[in-house]
């Protein structure tokens, strides 16, 4: 097993409970760690034996922008499930989602959660 990761993926989307958040795009930051068996890719130098992280990044962008969640918790849990459902090579995924504008006096607020294939 190896960890295939994407760090600080920025996605502009509308999300939040406050009235102003419903009218303004905010930048969310994603760190994505995917547990993947890379033996097939490493032995054959073949992308089909791993996860295409560029494709995953685009998928996260598209999925996030298509949602109409109020809470980052809802978005995160849906995204975790979506990634496991669409990438059979991922055995577990952990995402840290940061929302810099959530607390004006703080540099950032966020959440980290994981989901494993059963």
PyMOL commands that set and color helices and strands:
alter all, ss='L'
color gray80, all
select helices_A, chain A and resi 19-22+39-44+47-49+53-66+72-86
alter helices_A, ss='H'
color red, helices_A
select strands_A, chain A and resi 2-13+26-36+90-99+109-116
alter strands_A, ss='S'
color yellow, strands_A
deselect
rebuild
show_as cartoon
